[in-house]
C-alpha cells in the first residue's frame, strides 16, 4: 500500500473531538502543521459563503478521522 498523506491546499473533511458529546466535523483547506501549546496540531482554512474565512487548529490527539 502506498503512503497516504494530506497535501497543502487539499480540501478535506476532518472529524475531531469537540468537548461535547458529539464530535465536530470540519470541512476546509489543509494549510499545514503547527504547535498548539506543547501538542502538534493540523491547521485548516475554513470558508463559509457569507462570512470571512478563518483558521481552525485541531490538536492531533483530538483527531478521530480524516476523509479523503
C-alpha positions as CSV (number, residue, x, y, z in Angstrom):
1,X,0.0,0.0,0.0
2,X,1.3,3.5,-0.9
3,X,1.8,6.0,1.9
4,X,-1.1,8.3,2.4
5,X,-0.5,12.0,3.1
6,X,-2.6,15.1,3.3
7,X,-1.4,17.8,1.0
8,X,-1.3,21.6,1.4
9,X,-4.2,23.2,-0.4
10,X,-6.2,20.0,-0.5
11,X,-9.8,20.0,0.8
12,X,-10.6,17.5,3.5
13,X,-13.3,16.6,6.0
14,X,-12.0,16.1,9.5
15,X,-13.9,14.6,12.4
16,X,-12.5,15.5,15.8
17,X,-13.3,15.6,19.5
18,X,-15.3,18.8,20.4
19,X,-15.5,18.8,24.2
20,X,-19.2,17.9,23.8
21,X,-20.9,14.5,23.4
22,X,-20.9,14.7,19.6
23,X,-17.7,15.1,17.5
24,X,-17.1,18.2,15.5
25,X,-16.9,18.0,11.7
26,X,-14.6,20.4,9.8
27,X,-14.5,20.9,6.1
28,X,-11.7,23.0,4.8
29,X,-8.4,23.5,3.1
30,X,-5.3,22.0,4.7
31,X,-2.8,24.7,5.4
32,X,-0.1,22.8,7.4
33,X,1.1,21.6,10.7
34,X,1.8,23.7,13.8
35,X,2.3,23.5,17.6
36,X,-0.5,24.3,19.9
37,X,0.9,24.6,23.4
38,X,3.1,21.5,23.7
39,X,1.0,19.5,21.2
40,X,1.1,19.0,17.5
41,X,-1.9,20.3,15.6
42,X,-3.2,20.5,12.0
43,X,-4.4,23.8,10.6
44,X,-7.3,24.2,8.2
45,X,-8.7,27.3,6.5
46,X,-12.5,27.3,6.8
47,X,-14.5,29.3,4.3
48,X,-18.2,30.0,4.6
49,X,-20.3,31.6,1.9
50,X,-21.2,34.9,3.6
51,X,-18.5,35.1,6.3
52,X,-14.8,35.7,6.3
53,X,-12.6,32.7,6.2
54,X,-10.9,31.7,9.4
55,X,-8.2,29.2,10.6
56,X,-9.0,26.2,12.7
57,X,-6.3,24.4,14.7
58,X,-7.1,20.8,15.6
59,X,-4.8,19.0,18.1
60,X,-3.5,15.8,16.7
61,X,-4.6,13.9,19.9
62,X,-8.2,15.0,19.2
63,X,-8.4,13.6,15.6
64,X,-11.0,10.9,15.0
65,X,-10.9,10.7,11.2
66,X,-9.7,12.5,8.1
67,X,-11.8,11.8,5.0
68,X,-10.2,11.9,1.6
